[in-house]
Amino acid sequence: MTEAEDRVWEVVRRAYEERTPAPAPRRVNARLAVAALVIAAGAVVAAALSPPGHAVFERVRKAVGVEHAAPALFSLPGGGRLLVRSGDQVSIVEPDGAKRALGTYTDAAWSPHGLYIAATKANELVALDPEGNVRWTLARRDPSSPTWSGTRTDTRIAYDSNGALRVVAGDGTGDRLLDRYGGGDPPAWDPARHFTLAYYSGGAILLREVTGKILWRRAISVLPTSLAWSSDGRYLAVFSATRIVVLDGSGHVRRTISMLGATLLTGAFAPGTHRLAVSVRLHGRSELHVVDVDRPGRGRLELAGPGAFGDVAWSPAGTTLLVNWLTANQWVFVTGTHAHAVGNIRAQFPGGTMFAGGWCCPGS
């Protein structure tokens, strides 16, 4: 690096470390934290931070939202289709930004290849196509958190029904109870094993076949908020409010990730990788980090700003990371070193938004 570049890194490092008061300094590799992208309370720091640049950084770090956000969602960077829940409405967002309302549902999830959608409403599990046409319904008490797995011709849907974990075939047949106490947070289908899913029950994470056979059980001291598999089935990330426990495919603990006092919000693996996006809240601000589970020391800060972040989602190819910045009323798409923001989200999706079924599907 040149001498001027070294001065830039030093300024950015100081700004990063001074962003919030803390009882003890955090150990941060500043070059890694900001090498790809630093968004400080809504402004992309892309120019060399000379002393005048540092003053600008200090001024904009108190703003909320990325500057020059698009006024509407004109396209979906990264391709694919996004399934969005807004209040009691579920919609599909197409690559060109077009939105198609599917109807009134409390939750929804894609089928494995984006051919259908599993959705829930009061006392009913519903399967429908992307045009909103209902294929079948199943009456069950208080269904929620559907998740779908399988091939194009043979699939299963796991869902919560009044606190119990149930599984049904993709054509609506063969519904059965899997675990009376396994409902609550959505289970996670193992991508490396046919019709096998991980879920939390009775103080432990279980890996279980839909036949009922338990492959392993791992007692865990945290209360999980969500589960996420890497796409090769090598790692299972167990999220909680205080830390992430990473298990391998055999149920052994391989990593424990914490953010030094931050409250963990949510996260997701990038498709085809072991890179884990993690959203955290710390001292009234939110941060989005990407951690390589194989090399945890190579974590990177992608986005930071005051207020609250909501859901995060990866594009189907894993090239673009989307975060719902609730306080700023923006969606922020991060692709490499570029950040593209879309504003006025609540006007486009009244009732607030959640990426209900994730971002689907490669080639769609």
C-alpha positions as CSV (number, residue, x, y, z in Angstrom):
1,M,0.0,0.0,0.0
2,T,1.0,3.6,-0.5
3,E,1.6,6.0,2.3
4,A,-1.6,7.8,1.4
5,E,-3.6,4.5,1.5
6,D,-2.1,3.7,4.9
7,R,-3.4,7.0,6.2
8,V,-6.8,6.2,4.8
9,W,-6.9,2.9,6.6
10,E,-5.8,4.5,9.8
11,V,-8.6,7.1,9.6
12,V,-11.2,4.4,8.8
13,R,-10.0,2.2,11.6
14,R,-10.3,5.0,14.1
15,A,-13.8,5.9,12.9
16,Y,-14.9,2.3,13.1
17,E,-13.6,1.8,16.6
18,E,-15.1,5.0,17.8
19,R,-18.5,4.4,16.3
20,T,-20.1,3.5,19.7
21,P,-19.0,3.8,23.3
22,A,-17.9,0.5,24.8
23,P,-16.5,-0.6,28.1
24,A,-13.5,-2.3,26.4
25,P,-12.0,-1.9,23.0
26,R,-13.2,-4.4,20.4
27,R,-10.5,-6.4,18.6
28,V,-11.2,-5.6,14.9
29,N,-9.1,-6.1,11.9
30,A,-10.0,-2.8,10.3
31,R,-8.6,-3.6,6.9
32,L,-10.9,-6.7,6.7
33,A,-13.9,-4.9,8.2
34,V,-13.9,-2.1,5.6
35,A,-12.0,-3.5,2.7
36,A,-15.0,-4.5,0.7
37,L,-17.6,-2.0,2.0
38,V,-18.2,0.3,4.8
39,I,-21.6,1.9,5.1
40,A,-21.6,4.1,8.2
41,A,-25.1,5.1,9.3
42,G,-26.3,5.3,5.7
43,A,-23.3,6.7,3.7
44,V,-21.0,4.6,1.6
45,V,-17.4,5.6,2.4
46,A,-15.8,5.1,-1.0
47,A,-13.5,8.1,-1.3
48,A,-10.1,8.4,0.3
49,L,-10.7,9.7,3.8
50,S,-8.4,12.6,4.1
51,P,-9.0,14.9,7.1
52,P,-11.9,16.7,5.2
53,G,-13.2,13.3,4.2
54,H,-13.1,12.3,7.9
55,A,-15.2,15.3,8.8
56,V,-17.8,14.2,6.2
57,F,-17.7,10.7,7.6
58,E,-18.4,12.1,11.1
59,R,-21.3,14.2,9.8
60,V,-23.1,11.5,7.8
61,R,-22.6,8.7,10.3
62,K,-25.6,10.1,12.3
63,A,-27.9,9.9,9.2
64,V,-30.4,7.1,8.7
65,G,-30.4,5.4,5.3
66,V,-28.1,5.0,2.3
67,E,-27.9,8.3,0.3
68,H,-29.5,8.5,-3.2
69,A,-31.8,5.5,-2.7
70,A,-34.1,4.6,-5.6
71,P,-37.6,5.8,-5.0
72,A,-39.1,2.4,-5.9
73,L,-38.1,-1.2,-6.6
74,F,-37.5,-1.0,-10.3
75,S,-35.6,-4.3,-10.5
76,L,-34.4,-7.1,-8.3
77,P,-30.5,-7.2,-8.3
78,G,-29.3,-10.7,-8.4
79,G,-32.2,-12.1,-10.4
80,G,-34.6,-14.8,-9.1
81,R,-37.8,-14.1,-7.3
82,L,-38.4,-12.9,-3.7
83,L,-41.3,-14.0,-1.6
84,V,-42.4,-11.2,0.7
85,R,-44.9,-11.1,3.6
86,S,-46.3,-7.7,4.3
87,G,-48.8,-7.6,7.2
88,D,-51.3,-10.3,6.3
89,Q,-50.5,-10.2,2.6
90,V,-48.0,-12.4,0.7
91,S,-46.5,-11.3,-2.6
92,I,-43.9,-12.4,-5.2
93,V,-41.4,-9.8,-6.4
94,E,-40.2,-10.6,-10.0
95,P,-36.7,-9.8,-11.4
96,D,-38.0,-6.6,-13.1
97,G,-39.6,-5.4,-9.8
98,A,-43.1,-6.4,-10.7
99,K,-45.1,-7.5,-7.6
100,R,-47.9,-10.1,-7.7
101,A,-50.2,-10.4,-4.6
102,L,-51.0,-14.0,-3.7
103,G,-53.6,-13.3,-1.1
104,T,-54.1,-13.1,2.7
105,Y,-51.7,-15.5,4.5
106,T,-49.8,-15.4,7.7
107,D,-46.7,-17.1,6.4
108,A,-45.3,-18.6,3.2
109,A,-42.3,-20.6,1.8
110,W,-41.1,-21.7,-1.7
111,S,-41.1,-25.2,-2.8
112,P,-37.5,-26.4,-3.6
113,H,-37.6,-25.3,-7.3
114,G,-40.0,-22.4,-7.0
115,L,-42.8,-24.2,-8.6
116,Y,-45.2,-23.8,-5.7
117,I,-45.7,-22.1,-2.4
118,A,-46.8,-23.4,1.0
119,A,-48.7,-20.8,2.9
120,T,-50.7,-20.7,6.2
121,K,-53.8,-18.9,7.4
122,A,-56.1,-19.4,10.3
123,N,-56.4,-23.2,10.8
124,E,-55.4,-24.0,7.3
125,L,-52.2,-25.1,5.4
126,V,-52.4,-24.1,1.7
127,A,-50.4,-25.1,-1.4
128,L,-50.6,-22.7,-4.3
129,D,-48.8,-21.9,-7.5
130,P,-47.0,-18.6,-8.2
131,E,-50.1,-17.2,-9.9
132,G,-52.0,-17.5,-6.6
133,N,-54.1,-20.5,-7.7
134,V,-54.8,-22.9,-4.7
135,R,-53.8,-26.5,-5.4
136,W,-54.9,-28.0,-2.1
137,T,-55.7,-27.2,1.5
138,L,-55.3,-29.0,4.8
139,A,-57.3,-28.1,7.9
140,R,-54.9,-27.9,10.9
141,R,-55.0,-26.0,14.1
142,D,-52.9,-22.7,14.0
143,P,-50.4,-23.7,11.4
144,S,-47.2,-21.7,10.9
145,S,-43.6,-21.8,9.7
146,P,-43.9,-24.0,6.7
147,T,-40.7,-25.2,5.0
148,W,-40.5,-27.3,1.9
149,S,-37.9,-29.8,0.7
150,G,-37.4,-32.5,-2.0
151,T,-37.1,-33.0,-5.7
152,R,-39.4,-31.8,-8.5
153,T,-41.4,-35.0,-8.2
154,D,-41.2,-35.9,-4.5
155,T,-41.4,-33.3,-1.7
156,R,-42.4,-32.8,1.9
157,I,-43.6,-29.8,3.9
158,A,-42.7,-29.5,7.6
159,Y,-44.8,-27.0,9.6
160,D,-45.9,-26.1,13.1
161,S,-49.4,-26.9,14.2
162,N,-50.3,-25.6,17.6
163,G,-46.8,-26.1,19.0
164,A,-46.3,-29.5,17.4
165,L,-44.1,-30.4,14.4
166,R,-45.9,-32.1,11.5
167,V,-44.9,-33.2,8.0
168,V,-47.1,-33.7,4.9
169,A,-46.3,-34.7,1.3
170,G,-46.2,-32.0,-1.3
171,D,-49.5,-33.2,-2.8
172,G,-51.2,-32.8,0.6
173,T,-51.3,-36.5,1.5
174,G,-49.8,-38.5,4.3
175,D,-49.9,-35.8,7.0
176,R,-48.4,-37.0,10.2
177,L,-47.2,-35.9,13.6
178,L,-43.4,-35.9,13.9
179,D,-42.8,-34.3,17.4
180,R,-45.5,-33.1,19.7
181,Y,-43.1,-30.6,21.3
182,G,-41.0,-29.7,18.2
183,G,-43.0,-26.8,16.9
184,G,-42.2,-23.1,17.3
185,D,-39.2,-21.9,15.3
186,P,-39.0,-23.2,11.7
187,P,-37.2,-26.5,11.3
188,A,-34.3,-26.7,8.7
189,W,-34.2,-29.4,6.1
190,D,-30.8,-31.1,5.8
191,P,-29.7,-30.6,2.1
192,A,-27.3,-33.6,2.3
193,R,-29.9,-36.2,3.5
194,H,-33.1,-37.1,1.8
195,F,-36.2,-35.9,3.9
196,T,-34.3,-35.3,7.1
197,L,-34.7,-32.1,9.1
198,A,-33.1,-30.4,12.1
199,Y,-35.3,-28.8,14.8
200,Y,-35.3,-27.8,18.5
201,S,-37.2,-29.8,21.1
202,G,-36.7,-30.3,24.8
203,G,-33.4,-28.4,25.2
204,A,-31.7,-30.1,22.3
205,I,-31.2,-29.9,18.5
206,L,-32.5,-33.1,16.8
207,L,-31.7,-34.4,13.3
208,R,-34.6,-36.6,12.4
209,E,-35.9,-38.5,9.3
210,V,-39.5,-38.0,8.4
211,T,-40.0,-41.7,9.2
212,G,-39.4,-40.7,12.8
213,K,-35.9,-42.1,13.1
214,I,-33.6,-39.8,15.2
215,L,-30.1,-39.7,13.7
216,W,-28.7,-37.5,16.5
217,R,-29.6,-35.3,19.4
218,R,-27.3,-32.5,20.7
219,A,-28.1,-30.8,24.0
220,I,-27.7,-27.1,23.7
221,S,-27.5,-24.3,26.3
222,V,-29.0,-21.5,24.2
223,L,-32.6,-20.9,23.2
224,P,-32.6,-21.0,19.4
225,T,-34.3,-18.3,17.4
226,S,-33.6,-19.9,14.0
227,L,-31.6,-22.6,12.2
228,A,-29.8,-22.5,8.9
229,W,-27.9,-25.2,7.0
230,S,-25.0,-24.5,4.6
231,S,-26.1,-25.7,1.2
232,D,-23.8,-28.7,1.2
233,G,-25.1,-29.9,4.6
234,R,-21.7,-29.6,6.3
235,Y,-22.7,-26.9,8.8
236,L,-25.9,-26.2,10.8
237,A,-25.9,-22.7,12.3
238,V,-28.0,-22.4,15.5
239,F,-28.9,-18.8,16.1
240,S,-29.7,-17.4,19.5
241,A,-29.9,-13.9,21.0
242,T,-26.3,-14.1,22.4
243,R,-24.3,-16.4,20.1
244,I,-24.3,-18.7,17.1
245,V,-23.4,-22.4,17.7
246,V,-22.3,-24.1,14.5
247,L,-22.7,-27.8,14.4
248,D,-21.4,-30.2,11.8
249,G,-23.5,-32.8,10.0
250,S,-22.9,-35.3,12.8
251,G,-24.1,-32.9,15.5
252,H,-20.7,-31.9,16.9
253,V,-20.0,-28.3,17.9
254,R,-17.4,-26.9,15.5
255,R,-17.7,-23.1,16.1
256,T,-19.2,-20.7,18.6
257,I,-19.6,-17.2,17.2
258,S,-20.4,-14.2,19.3
259,M,-20.3,-10.4,18.7
260,L,-18.9,-9.2,22.0
261,G,-22.1,-8.1,23.7
262,A,-24.2,-7.5,20.6
263,T,-27.7,-9.0,20.3
264,L,-27.9,-11.4,17.4
265,L,-30.9,-10.8,15.2
266,T,-30.8,-13.2,12.2
267,G,-28.6,-14.7,9.5
268,A,-28.2,-16.9,6.5
269,F,-25.6,-18.9,4.6
270,A,-24.6,-17.8,1.1
271,P,-25.6,-20.5,-1.3
272,G,-22.7,-22.7,-2.3
273,T,-20.4,-21.4,0.4
274,H,-19.7,-21.4,4.2
275,R,-20.1,-17.6,4.4
276,L,-22.6,-16.7,7.0
277,A,-24.4,-13.3,7.0
278,V,-25.1,-12.2,10.6
279,S,-27.3,-9.2,11.6
280,V,-26.6,-7.8,15.1
281,R,-27.8,-4.9,17.3
282,L,-25.4,-3.0,19.5
283,H,-25.8,0.2,21.4
284,G,-28.8,1.5,19.4
285,R,-27.3,0.6,16.0
286,S,-27.3,-2.4,13.7
287,E,-24.5,-4.1,11.8
288,L,-24.4,-6.7,9.1
289,H,-21.3,-9.0,9.1
290,V,-20.3,-11.8,6.8
291,V,-18.3,-14.5,8.6
292,D,-16.5,-17.4,6.9
293,V,-17.2,-20.4,9.2
294,D,-14.1,-22.2,7.9
295,R,-12.0,-19.1,8.8
296,P,-13.8,-17.1,11.4
297,G,-11.0,-14.5,11.7
298,R,-11.8,-13.3,8.1
299,G,-15.1,-11.7,9.0
300,R,-16.2,-8.6,7.2
301,L,-18.5,-5.7,8.1
302,E,-20.8,-5.1,5.2
303,L,-23.4,-2.6,6.5
304,A,-23.8,-0.5,9.7
305,G,-26.2,2.2,10.8
306,P,-28.5,3.5,13.5
307,G,-31.8,1.8,14.3
308,A,-33.0,-1.7,13.4
309,F,-32.3,-4.1,10.6
310,G,-34.9,-6.7,9.7
311,D,-34.6,-9.9,7.6
312,V,-31.6,-10.7,5.5
313,A,-31.5,-12.8,2.3
314,W,-29.0,-14.0,-0.2
315,S,-29.7,-14.0,-4.0
316,P,-30.0,-17.5,-5.5
317,A,-26.4,-17.3,-6.8
318,G,-25.0,-15.9,-3.6
319,T,-23.8,-12.7,-5.3
320,T,-26.1,-10.2,-3.6
321,L,-27.0,-9.7,0.0
322,L,-30.3,-8.0,0.8
323,V,-31.1,-6.4,4.2
324,N,-34.3,-4.8,5.2
325,W,-33.3,-1.6,7.0
326,L,-36.5,-1.0,9.0
327,T,-35.6,2.3,10.6
328,A,-34.5,3.8,7.2
329,N,-37.5,2.4,5.4
330,Q,-35.1,0.9,2.8
331,W,-34.0,-2.3,1.3
332,V,-30.2,-2.3,0.8
333,F,-28.7,-4.7,-1.8
334,V,-25.0,-5.3,-1.3
335,T,-23.1,-6.7,-4.3
336,G,-19.4,-6.9,-3.9
337,T,-18.2,-3.4,-3.1
338,H,-21.5,-1.8,-4.4
339,A,-24.5,-0.9,-2.3
340,H,-27.9,-0.2,-4.0
341,A,-30.7,1.1,-1.8
342,V,-34.4,1.2,-2.5
343,G,-36.5,3.6,-0.4
344,N,-40.2,4.0,0.4
345,I,-40.5,0.3,1.2
346,R,-43.5,0.7,3.5
347,A,-45.4,2.5,0.8
348,Q,-44.8,-0.4,-1.6
349,F,-45.4,-3.1,1.0
350,P,-47.9,-1.7,3.6
351,G,-47.7,-3.4,7.0
352,G,-43.9,-3.9,7.0
353,T,-42.0,-6.6,5.2
354,M,-40.4,-10.0,5.9
355,F,-38.7,-12.2,3.4
356,A,-41.0,-15.0,4.2
357,G,-39.8,-17.7,1.9
358,G,-36.4,-16.4,0.9
359,W,-35.0,-15.6,-2.5
360,C,-35.7,-18.2,-5.2
361,C,-34.5,-19.7,-7.5
362,P,-31.3,-20.1,-9.6
363,G,-32.1,-19.5,-13.3
364,S,-35.6,-18.2,-12.6
